[in-house]
Amino acid sequence: MPIPTLTPSPGETYDASQKPPPFGHALKHYFALDDDYVNLNHGSYGSLPLPVIFACNRLAYEIERNPDLFHRITYKPMLDKARESVAKLIGAETDEVVLAPNATHCLNTVLRNFEWREGDLLIGASTTYGAVANTIRYLADRSEQPRPEALFIDYTFPLTHAQILDIFRAKLREFKQQHANTQFRDVPPLSPGYTEDSATRGKGNKIVAVVDSITANPGALMPWQEMVRICREEGVWSVIDGAHSIGQEPNINLSEAKPDFWLSNCHKWMYAKRGCAVLYVPKRNQYIIKSSIPTPHEYVSPRTEEAKSKGTNFVKQHEWTGTLDQTPYVTVTEALAFRQWLGGEKAINDYCHKLAMEGAKKLAEVMGTRVMDETGELTLSMPNVLLPLPVEKAKGDVYTQDQLVQINLYLRDKLLGEWKTYAAHYFHGGGWWCRCSAQVYNEVSDFEYLGKAFNAVCKEIEENILNKTSA
C-alpha cells in the first residue's frame, strides 16, 4: 500500500526564520482546540500544538513502513537526542534522565525500588496528588512486612513559603521524635552519616519524603529546593513530584538543587504528546533503581558479574520496557523546537505568569471573590480563585460529603457541556476554588468569560443542590 504524502494544513507548520504571532488568541491557530472552547485547564492534560501533531503523524507513517527498522535501529538515536534535549532543559546529565509514560509511573518506579524495612517512614502531604498519595498508602497497607509507615503533613493554603518550610521542618523532626527508638541510618549519599561501604550502605531504617514542586490543587509553587536542603540536613530521601514543573517552572537546575529523585510530565506544559514524562535519577542514586517498571530485557541482577561493570543499567533498562507507542518520547524535540520558535522558555513563562496574575484578578472581580495568592509567591501559571459559593467555618457546617461529590460533578458537566470552558475546581479549607491554567493562547478575556460561567453555574448549585437539600 502506498504511504500517503502528508501535506501540512495551515497551523501545522511554521517558518522558523519568521517571527511567530504575538502571544494570545492569535496563537490558537497553532493548537487543535475547538473554536468555541475556552481552555483554562491546560495543566491537566496539556494541549498539543498542531506542528507537533503533524510531526507525530508523519513519524507514525514512517514507523509503519518498516517497523523492524524503526524499533531495532532508528528509535534509539532519536530517544537519545530527546533525552539530551530534556536533560539540558532541567540542568542534568543526559544519562541521569530517562523517559516514561507519566509522572505517576515515574513515582512508582522510585518508591517500589526502595527496599523497605519495618520501621521505615514514607511521608506525603494533604496536598499530594491522589494517585501518588494512594501509592504511599498501598505500600504501607501491604499485608506482610517489610512495609513502611505512611505519614502525611497537612498544608492548608494560603501559606507563605516561609510558613511551608517551618511546617515541613517541624513535621520531619516530630516524626523522628515519635520514632525515637528507631535508628534512621539509611540516609542519602549527600547527607551526614552516609557511607560508601557496601556492607553497611542501605542498612538500617530510612525516611523518604515525597515533595511536590507545584501542588495540583491548589496550584501552588512550593519552595521545593529549600525542602530538598532540609531533607538533606535531616537525613531524609527526597522524591520531588514535579508533574507540573517542566514547561511551567523557569530555571530548573537539578545539578544545583540536588534532589535525590525528580520527575515531571512533558505532556502537561512542555507541549509533548501524551503520555511522556521525565525521570531524573542522579548517578549517585541509580543503585536504588534496580528495575524499571515493568522489568525489561536489560535488567541486570546484582548477583551477577555483569553488575560490577553495568551497575543497575539504569538508562538501558528504560530504553525498552515493552512494545508501545514511542512517538511521544522521540517527538519531544519537536515540542521544544516549537517552544523555541515562540520565543523560548523565558518568554513563554513570563507571558503565562503575567497573564495568570492579571487573569486571576479579573476572574475574582467578575465573581466578587478573592485570589488565593495576592503576592504571586505561590503562582507560576496556575492561579487559584475562590468560587462564589458558601465557605465553611467548621467542617460539615455547610456541605455534606454527598453534596461535595454532587457539586464537583455539576461543575464539570455544566462547564464542559453548556459553557464550553473549563478550569479545575476543588474543595479546600472550607471553600470551593478553581485552578486556572494560563497558556500562550489565552488572554484576560478568557478569564472574564470563565467568571460569567462560574457565576451562572454556582447560582444553579445553590438553588438545585444546597437550598434543595436544606429545604
C-alpha positions in Angstrom: 0.0 0.0 0.0 1.5 3.4 -0.9 2.1 5.7 2.0 0.2 8.9 1.7 2.1 12.1 1.3 1.3 14.3 4.2 0.9 18.0 3.4 0.6 20.3 6.4 -2.5 22.4 6.6 -2.4 26.0 8.0 -1.1 25.9 11.5 0.5 22.5 11.2 3.8 24.0 10.2 5.8 27.2 10.7 8.8 29.0 9.3 11.4 29.0 11.9 13.1 32.0 10.3 10.0 34.1 10.7 8.6 35.7 13.9 5.6 33.9 15.4 2.3 35.7 16.0 2.0 37.5 19.3 1.0 35.6 22.4 -2.7 35.4 23.0 -5.6 34.4 20.7 -3.6 34.7 17.6 -1.7 31.6 18.6 -4.9 29.4 18.8 -4.3 29.0 15.1 -1.4 26.6 16.1 -3.5 24.5 18.5 -6.2 22.0 17.7 -8.7 23.4 20.2 -12.3 23.9 19.1 -13.0 27.5 18.1 -15.8 27.8 20.7 -13.9 26.2 23.5 -12.2 28.4 26.1 -9.5 26.2 27.6 -8.2 27.3 31.0 -7.2 23.9 32.1 -4.1 23.3 30.0 -2.3 22.0 33.1 -4.3 18.8 33.5 -3.7 17.1 30.1 -1.8 19.7 28.0 -2.9 20.7 24.5 -0.7 19.5 21.6 0.4 22.2 19.1 -0.6 21.4 15.5 3.1 21.2 14.3 3.8 18.6 16.9 0.7 16.6 16.0 1.8 16.7 12.3 5.3 15.5 13.3 3.8 12.6 15.3 1.5 11.6 12.4 4.4 11.8 9.9 6.6 9.7 12.1 3.8 7.1 12.6 3.7 6.5 8.9 7.5 6.2 8.8 7.4 3.6 11.6 4.8 1.5 9.8 6.8 1.5 6.5 9.3 -0.7 8.3 8.6 -1.4 11.9 11.7 -3.5 12.4 14.0 -0.8 11.1 12.5 1.8 13.5 12.3 -0.3 16.6 15.7 -2.1 16.1 17.8 0.7 14.7 16.2 4.2 14.2 14.5 4.5 17.5 17.5 4.6 19.9 19.4 7.6 18.4 16.1 9.6 18.4 15.5 8.7 22.0 19.0 9.7 23.0 18.5 13.1 21.3 15.2 13.6 23.1 16.8 12.7 26.5 19.7 15.0 25.8 17.3 17.9 25.0 15.3 17.4 28.2 18.4 17.0 30.3 19.8 20.3 29.1 16.5 22.0 29.9 16.5 20.8 33.5 20.2 21.1 34.3 21.0 17.4 34.4 23.4 15.0 32.7 21.9 13.0 29.8 22.5 9.6 31.5 20.7 10.8 34.6 17.4 11.2 32.6 15.0 8.6 31.1 11.6 9.0 29.6 8.4 7.1 30.8 4.7 7.2 30.2 3.7 9.7 33.0 4.7 11.1 36.4 2.7 8.6 38.4 4.6 5.8 36.6 7.9 7.5 37.4 6.9 7.9 41.1 6.0 4.3 41.3 9.3 3.3 39.7 11.1 5.1 42.5 9.0 4.1 45.5 8.7 0.5 44.5 12.5 0.2 44.1 13.3 1.2 47.7 14.0 -1.9 49.8 11.5 -1.2 52.6 12.1 -2.4 56.2 9.8 -2.5 59.2 10.2 0.9 60.9 10.8 2.9 57.7 8.7 6.1 57.2 7.2 7.2 53.9 5.9 10.8 54.1 3.4 12.6 51.9 1.1 15.6 52.4 -2.5 16.5 52.4 -2.0 18.2 49.0 -0.2 15.2 47.5 -1.7 14.1 44.1 -4.4 11.4 44.7 -2.7 8.6 42.8 0.6 9.4 44.5 -1.0 9.5 48.0 -2.6 6.2 47.3 0.7 4.7 46.2 2.1 5.7 49.6 -0.9 4.1 51.3 -0.6 1.0 49.2 3.0 0.4 50.1 2.1 0.9 53.8 -1.1 -1.3 53.5 0.6 -4.5 52.2 -0.3 -7.4 54.5 3.3 -8.6 55.0 6.5 -6.9 56.1 8.6 -5.3 55.0 6.5 -2.2 54.6 6.9 1.5 55.5 4.6 3.5 57.8 2.7 6.2 55.9 2.6 9.7 57.4 1.1 12.9 55.9 1.9 16.6 56.5 -1.1 18.9 56.4 -1.0 22.1 54.4 -4.0 24.5 54.3 -3.5 27.4 51.9 -2.8 30.2 51.6 0.6 29.8 53.1 3.9 31.7 52.6 7.0 29.8 51.6 8.5 30.6 55.0 5.5 29.0 56.7 5.7 25.9 54.4 9.3 25.5 55.3 8.6 25.8 59.0 5.8 23.3 58.9 7.9 20.8 56.8 11.0 21.0 59.0 9.0 20.8 62.2 7.0 17.8 61.0 10.1 15.9 59.9 11.6 16.3 63.4 8.3 15.5 65.0 8.0 12.2 63.1 11.5 11.3 64.1 10.8 12.1 67.7 7.7 9.9 67.6 10.0 7.1 66.5 12.9 7.9 68.8 13.8 4.2 69.3 14.4 3.7 65.5 17.8 4.2 64.1 17.5 6.0 60.8 20.9 5.1 59.4 19.9 4.6 55.7 20.5 8.2 54.6 21.0 9.7 51.1 24.6 10.0 49.8 24.8 13.8 50.3 23.5 13.6 53.9 25.7 13.4 57.0 26.3 9.9 58.1 26.2 8.3 54.6 28.8 5.6 54.0 30.1 4.1 50.7 30.8 0.8 52.5 28.7 -1.8 50.6 28.4 -3.8 53.8 26.6 -1.1 55.6 25.2 1.1 52.8 21.4 0.8 52.8 21.3 -0.9 56.2 19.1 0.3 59.0 15.9 2.4 58.6 15.2 5.3 56.3 12.8 8.2 55.9 11.5 9.0 52.4 9.6 12.2 51.7 7.5 12.8 48.6 7.5 16.6 48.0 5.5 18.5 45.3 7.3 21.1 43.4 3.9 22.6 42.4 0.9 21.1 44.2 -2.0 20.1 41.9 -4.9 21.5 44.0 -4.3 24.3 44.9 -1.9 25.0 42.1 0.8 26.3 44.4 4.6 26.6 43.8 6.4 25.0 46.7 9.8 26.1 47.9 11.0 22.6 46.9 14.7 23.4 46.5 14.8 24.6 50.2 12.8 21.5 51.2 15.4 19.3 49.4 18.0 21.1 51.5 16.1 20.4 54.7 15.7 16.7 53.7 19.5 16.5 53.1 20.2 18.0 56.6 17.7 15.7 58.3 18.9 12.6 56.5 15.7 12.2 54.6 15.5 10.9 51.0 13.7 13.5 48.8 11.4 12.4 45.9 10.3 15.5 44.1 7.0 15.2 42.3 7.3 17.9 39.6 4.4 16.7 37.5 3.5 20.4 36.6 7.1 21.7 36.5 8.8 21.2 33.2 7.5 23.9 30.8 5.9 25.9 33.6 8.7 26.4 36.1 11.6 28.5 34.9 15.3 27.9 35.6 15.1 24.3 36.8 18.6 23.3 37.7 18.7 19.8 39.2 22.5 19.6 39.3 22.3 22.6 41.6 19.2 21.7 43.7 20.4 18.1 44.1 17.2 16.2 44.8 17.5 12.5 45.3 14.9 11.9 42.7 12.8 14.2 40.5 10.1 13.6 37.9 7.8 15.7 35.6 5.2 15.3 32.9 6.4 16.6 29.5 2.9 16.4 28.1 1.4 19.0 30.5 3.2 22.3 30.0 6.0 21.4 27.6 3.8 20.5 24.6 4.9 16.9 24.2 2.5 14.2 23.1 0.6 12.3 25.8 2.0 10.4 27.6 5.5 11.4 28.2 7.3 12.1 31.4 10.9 12.5 32.5 12.5 10.7 35.5 15.8 12.1 36.9 18.0 9.9 39.0 21.4 11.3 39.7 24.2 8.8 39.2 24.8 8.7 42.9 21.4 7.1 43.5 21.0 4.9 40.4 21.9 1.9 42.6 18.5 2.3 44.2 16.6 1.8 40.8 17.3 -1.9 40.3 14.4 -2.3 37.8 12.3 -0.2 35.5 8.5 -0.9 35.6 7.9 -3.4 34.1 11.2 -5.3 34.3 12.8 -5.3 30.9 15.3 -7.4 28.9 18.1 -5.1 30.0 17.6 -5.9 33.7 20.9 -6.8 35.4 20.8 -8.9 38.5 23.0 -7.5 41.3 24.2 -11.1 41.9 25.9 -11.3 38.6 29.4 -10.3 37.4 27.8 -8.1 34.9 26.5 -5.8 37.7 30.1 -4.9 38.6 30.5 -3.1 35.3 27.0 -2.0 34.4 25.5 -1.3 37.9 21.7 -1.3 37.6 21.9 -0.5 33.8 19.5 2.4 34.6 19.4 4.1 31.1 19.3 0.9 29.1 16.5 -0.6 31.2 14.3 2.4 30.4 15.0 2.4 26.7 12.7 -0.5 26.1 10.1 -1.8 28.6 7.9 -3.5 26.1 6.2 -2.6 22.8 4.3 0.7 23.0 3.9 3.9 21.0 7.3 5.6 21.1 6.3 8.7 19.3 5.6 10.8 22.4 9.2 10.2 23.5 11.1 10.9 20.3 9.0 13.9 19.3 10.0 15.8 22.5 12.5 17.5 20.3 9.7 18.8 18.0 7.8 20.2 21.0 11.0 22.0 22.3 11.7 23.4 18.8 8.2 24.8 18.6 8.6 26.4 22.0 11.9 27.9 20.9 10.2 29.4 17.8 7.6 31.0 20.1 10.4 32.8 21.9 11.9 30.3 24.2 11.2 29.2 27.8 11.6 32.7 29.4 9.3 34.4 27.0 6.6 31.7 27.4 6.9 31.6 31.2 6.9 35.4 31.6 3.7 35.8 29.5 1.9 32.9 31.2 2.8 34.2 34.7 1.8 37.8 33.9 -1.5 36.5 32.4 -2.1 34.2 35.4 -1.8 37.2 37.8 -3.9 39.6 35.7 -6.5 36.9 34.7 -7.0 35.8 38.3 -7.6 39.3 39.4 -10.2 39.8 36.7 -11.8 36.4 37.5 -12.1 37.3 41.2 -13.5 40.7 40.2 -16.2 39.1 38.0 -17.2 36.6 40.7 -16.9 39.0 43.6 -14.5 36.7 45.4 -10.7 36.7 46.0 -7.5 35.3 44.7 -5.7 32.8 47.0 -2.2 34.2 46.3 -2.2 38.0 46.2 1.6 38.3 46.2 2.5 35.9 43.4 4.9 33.9 45.6 2.9 30.7 45.1 1.9 31.3 41.5 3.6 30.5 38.2 0.9 29.9 35.6 -1.8 28.3 37.7 -3.7 30.9 39.8 -6.4 29.9 42.3 -9.6 31.9 42.8 -12.4 31.3 45.3 -15.8 30.4 43.7 -19.0 32.3 44.7 -20.3 29.5 47.0 -20.6 29.4 50.8 -17.4 28.9 52.8 -17.5 26.7 55.9 -16.2 27.9 59.2 -16.1 24.3 60.5 -16.1 21.0 58.6 -19.6 19.9 57.7 -21.4 23.0 58.7 -22.4 23.8 55.1 -21.6 20.8 53.0 -22.3 17.1 53.4 -19.9 14.6 51.7 -22.7 13.7 49.2 -23.1 17.4 48.3 -19.4 17.8 47.7 -19.5 15.0 45.2 -22.6 16.4 43.6 -21.2 19.9 43.3 -18.0 18.6 41.7 -19.8 16.7 39.1 -22.3 19.5 38.5 -19.5 22.0 37.9 -17.7 19.6 35.5 -20.9 18.8 33.4 -22.2 22.4 33.2 -18.8 24.0 32.3 -18.0 21.5 29.6 -21.5 20.7 28.3 -23.1 24.1 28.3 -20.5 26.8 28.7 -17.7 25.2 26.5 -15.0 26.1 29.0 -13.1 24.5 31.8 -10.8 25.2 34.8 -10.0 22.7 37.5 -12.3 23.0 40.6 -11.7 21.6 44.1 -12.7 22.0 47.8 -10.0 23.3 50.1 -10.0 24.9 53.5 -13.8 25.0 53.7 -14.4 26.7 50.3 -14.7 25.9 46.6 -11.9 27.1 44.4 -10.9 27.0 40.8 -7.4 26.5 39.5 -6.9 28.1 36.1 -4.0 27.5 33.6 -2.7 30.5 31.8 -1.3 29.4 28.4 0.2 31.2 25.4 -3.1 31.1 23.5 -5.1 32.7 26.4 -6.0 36.3 27.1 -7.6 38.1 30.1 -11.0 37.9 28.3 -10.9 34.1 28.7 -10.8 34.6 32.5 -13.7 37.0 32.2 -15.8 34.5 30.3 -15.0 31.8 32.8 -16.1 34.0 35.6 -19.5 34.5 33.9 -19.8 30.7 33.6 -18.9 30.1 37.2 -21.4 32.7 38.4 -24.2 31.1 36.5 -23.3 27.5 37.5 -22.7 28.4 41.1 -26.1 30.1 41.3 -27.7 26.9 40.0 -25.8 24.8 42.6 -27.2 27.0 45.4 -30.7 26.5 44.0 -30.6 22.9 43.0 -28.2 21.3 45.5 -27.7 23.4 48.6 -31.2 25.1 49.0 -33.0 22.0 47.8 -31.3 19.8 50.4 -31.7 22.2 53.2 -35.4 22.6 52.4 
